């Protein structure tokens, strides 16, 4: 242990590594070009991606494969050595192989790639050496552009693995958009854990309903509307027409604006001051959709309306906060 390493030196070294890795990721802008487009389109058309790599590249490969699989691109990680001893049989016609190696000279990977090429598999590689054997075995070789590691001896994979991981994420998210993979698709693949719970939570699951859902006739006087708003402590009320369909929405913010403008009394009909054709959300909509509306429109409440136009519930900002959606 270097007992003479001062606190300032520790901070300096830590910040230097972060700066070096950030620069490596920023440099990927050059890598995301025509070869990247070709790789994306090839993989999008393939039944599956098989990611291969050894050592630190293998660890990054496992993460890339997992990200691809969770965002709508079927993927599996295969170790090159295991492939040479039977796991090649896991590959199917049309699969694309994504090979990872910063040096491009990893022996185990380079032993495998010629066999894969002879069997007709398309190979895409991420490497820091486009003159390497791995790049020559590939149909598409994308240059990471990392020429030095953050390690002071330029040995430990640091900047190169950071860049490799970021490029893998760029590939996965671009494919996700290309395939039209939405949050609802994502939710179906993530049923467990807190993330799965949030993604699968619907408006129906958290809306206030029944006596906790303030609803009143649009023709009722303002005094009655205020009584209903006060009883539910939400500061909002849905106004309905004679057929029970949502005709408007009134909040305590609307009340303040009306009082400032003047000309209203407690006998003023709600229909004269309510917001007509208000924002609304369906009960079967994802709760995250309601959260997005409330956040973007800077409102506190949102009526929940069924297919017949009837207000069957209300979403309050506090309910979304409680569920961790805001």
C-alpha positions in Angstrom: 0.0 0.0 0.0 1.2 3.5 -0.8 1.0 5.1 2.6 2.3 8.4 1.1 -0.8 8.8 -1.2 -2.5 11.9 0.1 -6.2 12.7 0.1 -5.7 15.2 -2.7 -3.9 12.5 -4.8 -6.7 10.1 -4.2 -9.3 12.6 -5.5 -7.0 13.5 -8.4 -6.7 9.9 -9.5 -10.4 9.2 -9.1 -11.4 12.3 -11.1 -8.8 11.5 -13.8 -10.3 8.0 -14.4 -13.8 9.4 -14.6 -12.6 12.1 -17.0 -10.8 9.5 -19.2 -13.7 7.2 -19.4 -16.1 10.0 -20.1 -13.9 11.1 -23.0 -13.9 7.5 -24.3 -17.7 7.4 -24.4 -17.9 10.9 -25.9 -15.5 9.7 -28.6 -18.0 7.1 -29.7 -19.8 9.7 -31.8 -17.3 8.9 -34.6 -18.1 5.2 -34.2 -21.8 5.7 -34.6 -21.8 6.1 -38.4 -22.5 4.0 -41.5 -21.2 0.8 -40.1 -23.5 1.3 -37.0 -26.5 1.7 -39.3 -25.6 -1.5 -41.2 -25.2 -3.4 -37.9 -28.6 -2.1 -36.6 -30.4 -3.1 -39.8 -28.7 -6.6 -39.9 -29.6 -7.3 -36.3 -33.1 -6.0 -36.6 -33.7 -8.5 -39.4 -32.1 -11.4 -37.6 -34.0 -13.9 -35.4 -31.4 -13.6 -32.6 -28.0 -12.1 -31.6 -25.3 -14.2 -30.1 -22.8 -12.1 -28.1 -19.3 -13.5 -27.7 -16.3 -12.3 -25.7 -13.6 -13.4 -23.2 -12.5 -11.8 -19.9 -13.7 -8.2 -19.3 -15.1 -8.1 -22.8 -17.1 -11.2 -21.9 -18.5 -9.5 -18.8 -19.5 -6.5 -20.9 -21.0 -8.9 -23.4 -23.2 -10.5 -20.8 -24.6 -7.1 -20.0 -25.1 -6.2 -23.6 -26.9 -9.5 -24.3 -29.2 -8.9 -21.3 -30.0 -5.3 -22.4 -30.8 -6.5 -25.9 -33.0 -9.3 -24.7 -34.9 -7.0 -22.3 -35.6 -4.4 -25.0 -37.1 -6.6 -27.7 -34.0 -8.1 -29.4 -33.7 -11.8 -28.7 -30.1 -12.4 -27.5 -27.8 -14.8 -25.8 -24.2 -14.7 -24.5 -21.9 -17.5 -25.6 -18.4 -18.1 -24.4 -16.0 -18.7 -27.3 -14.3 -21.6 -25.6 -17.6 -23.3 -24.8 -18.7 -22.7 -28.4 -15.6 -24.5 -29.7 -16.7 -27.5 -27.5 -20.3 -27.9 -28.5 -22.2 -24.7 -27.7 -22.0 -23.6 -31.3 -25.0 -25.9 -31.7 -27.1 -23.2 -29.8 -26.9 -21.0 -32.9 -29.6 -21.1 -35.5 -29.7 -20.1 -39.2 -29.8 -16.3 -39.6 -28.4 -15.4 -36.2 -26.0 -12.5 -36.1 -22.9 -12.8 -33.9 -21.7 -9.8 -32.0 -18.0 -10.3 -31.1 -16.2 -8.1 -28.5 -12.5 -7.6 -28.0 -10.7 -4.3 -27.6 -7.4 -5.6 -28.9 -9.1 -7.7 -31.6 -6.5 -10.4 -31.0 -8.1 -12.5 -28.3 -7.0 -16.0 -29.2 -10.2 -17.9 -28.1 -12.5 -15.5 -30.0 -10.3 -15.5 -33.1 -10.3 -19.4 -33.2 -14.1 -19.4 -33.2 -14.9 -16.7 -35.8 -13.6 -18.5 -38.9 -15.8 -21.5 -38.1 -18.8 -19.2 -37.7 -18.1 -17.5 -41.0 -17.8 -20.8 -42.8 -21.3 -21.8 -41.5 -22.7 -18.6 -42.9 -23.2 -16.5 -39.8 -22.9 -12.7 -40.1 -20.4 -11.2 -37.6 -20.4 -7.7 -36.2 -17.5 -6.7 -34.0 -16.7 -4.0 -31.5 -13.0 -3.4 -31.3 -10.3 -0.8 -30.8 -8.2 -2.3 -33.6 -9.8 -2.4 -37.0 -6.6 -4.0 -38.4 -6.9 -6.9 -36.1 -7.7 -10.5 -37.0 -11.1 -10.2 -35.3 -12.0 -7.2 -37.5 -10.8 -9.1 -40.6 -13.0 -12.1 -39.7 -16.0 -9.7 -39.3 -18.6 -8.6 -41.8 -18.8 -5.3 -40.0 -16.1 -4.0 -37.6 -17.0 -0.9 -35.5 -14.0 1.0 -34.1 -14.3 1.9 -30.5 -11.7 4.6 -31.0 -10.1 4.1 -27.6 -6.3 4.4 -27.8 -5.5 4.4 -24.1 -7.0 3.0 -20.9 -7.6 5.1 -17.8 -5.2 2.8 -16.0 -1.8 4.6 -15.5 0.0 1.6 -17.0 -2.5 1.4 -20.0 -3.2 -2.2 -19.0 -6.5 -2.6 -17.1 -9.6 -2.5 -19.3 -11.3 0.7 -18.2 -11.9 3.3 -20.9 -12.3 0.5 -23.5 -14.9 -1.4 -21.5 -16.8 1.8 -20.7 -16.9 2.6 -24.4 -17.9 -1.0 -25.3 -20.8 -0.9 -22.9 -22.0 2.5 -24.1 -21.9 1.3 -27.7 -23.9 -1.8 -26.7 -26.5 0.4 -25.1 -26.7 2.6 -28.2 -27.2 -0.5 -30.3 -30.0 -1.9 -28.0 -31.9 1.4 -27.6 -31.7 2.1 -31.3 -33.1 -1.3 -32.1 -35.7 -0.8 -29.5 -37.0 2.2 -31.3 -36.7 0.7 -34.7 -38.8 -2.3 -33.7 -41.5 -0.1 -32.1 -40.8 -1.6 -28.7 -42.8 0.4 -26.1 -43.1 0.6 -22.4 -46.0 -1.8 -22.4 -43.7 -4.4 -24.2 -41.0 -3.7 -21.6 -43.5 -4.2 -18.8 -44.4 -7.7 -20.1 -40.7 -8.7 -19.9 -40.2 -7.2 -16.4 -43.0 -8.5 -14.2 -40.9 -8.8 -11.1 -39.3 -6.4 -8.6 -40.1 -2.7 -8.0 -39.6 -1.8 -11.6 -42.0 -4.5 -12.8 -44.6 -3.4 -10.3 -44.4 0.2 -11.5 -44.5 -0.8 -15.1 -47.5 -3.1 -14.7 -49.4 -0.7 -12.4 -52.6 0.6 -14.2 -54.6 3.7 -13.5 -57.4 1.4 -12.2 -55.0 0.1 -9.5 -54.5 3.4 -7.8 -57.4 5.7 -8.8 -59.8 6.9 -6.1 -63.3 5.7 -6.7 -66.7 5.4 -5.2 -67.3 8.0 -2.4 -63.7 9.1 -2.8 -64.3 10.2 -6.4 -65.9 13.7 -6.3 -68.6 14.0 -8.9 -71.4 16.5 -9.3 -74.0 17.7 -11.9 -72.7 20.4 -14.1 -75.7 22.5 -13.4 -75.3 22.4 -9.6 -74.4 25.7 -7.8 -70.8 26.4 -6.9 -71.6 26.1 -3.2 -72.5 22.4 -3.7 -69.3 21.8 -5.7 -67.2 23.3 -2.9 -68.9 21.1 -0.4 -68.1 18.0 -2.4 -64.5 19.1 -3.0 -64.0 19.7 0.7 -65.5 16.4 1.7 -63.0 14.4 -0.4 -60.0 16.7 0.4 -58.8 16.6 -3.2 -59.5 20.2 -4.2 -61.2 19.0 -7.5 -64.5 17.7 -8.8 -65.7 16.1 -12.0 -68.9 17.7 -13.5 -71.3 15.4 -15.4 -74.1 16.0 -17.8 -77.6 14.5 -17.5 -76.4 11.2 -18.9 -73.5 11.0 -16.3 -70.8 11.7 -18.9 -67.9 14.0 -18.0 -68.8 17.6 -19.0 -66.1 19.5 -17.2 -63.6 19.6 -14.3 -63.2 22.2 -11.5 -60.3 22.7 -9.1 -59.4 24.9 -6.2 -57.0 26.6 -8.7 -60.0 27.4 -10.9 -61.8 28.8 -7.9 -58.9 31.2 -7.0 -58.8 32.5 -10.6 -62.6 33.0 -10.6 -62.5 35.0 -7.4 -59.7 37.2 -8.7 -61.7 37.8 -11.9 -64.8 38.6 -9.9 -68.5 38.3 -10.9 -69.2 34.9 -9.3 -71.3 34.0 -6.2 -71.9 30.7 -4.4 -75.1 30.3 -6.5 -73.2 30.5 -9.8 -73.7 27.3 -11.7 -70.6 25.1 -11.9 -71.1 24.9 -15.7 -70.3 28.6 -16.0 -66.8 28.3 -14.4 -65.7 24.7 -15.0 -63.0 23.7 -17.5 -64.8 22.1 -20.4 -63.3 19.1 -22.3 -60.6 18.6 -19.6 -57.6 16.3 -19.7 -58.5 12.7 -18.8 -57.1 9.2 -18.7 -58.7 5.7 -19.1 -58.8 3.3 -16.2 -56.9 0.6 -18.2 -54.0 3.0 -19.1 -50.6 2.5 -17.4 -50.3 4.5 -14.2 -47.1 5.9 -15.7 -49.2 7.6 -18.4 -51.2 9.4 -15.8 -47.9 10.4 -14.1 -46.6 11.8 -17.4 -49.7 13.9 -18.0 -49.7 15.3 -14.4 -46.0 16.2 -14.6 -46.0 17.7 -18.1 -49.2 19.7 -17.6 -48.3 20.7 -14.0 -51.7 19.7 -12.5 -52.6 18.0 -9.2 -55.6 15.8 -10.3 -56.8 14.0 -13.3 -60.3 12.5 -13.9 -60.5 8.8 -14.9 -63.1 8.3 -17.6 -64.4 4.9 -19.0 -65.2 4.1 -22.6 -68.7 5.5 -22.1 -67.4 8.9 -21.0 -68.3 8.5 -17.4 -65.9 9.6 -14.6 -65.2 6.4 -12.7 -62.3 7.7 -10.7 -59.8 10.4 -10.1 -56.0 10.3 -9.9 -54.3 12.5 -7.3 -50.7 13.6 -7.5 -50.2 12.3 -3.9 -51.2 8.8 -5.0 -48.5 8.8 -7.7 -45.9 10.1 -5.3 -46.9 7.3 -2.9 -46.3 4.7 -5.6 -43.0 6.2 -6.6 -44.2 7.3 -10.0 -43.3 11.0 -9.4 
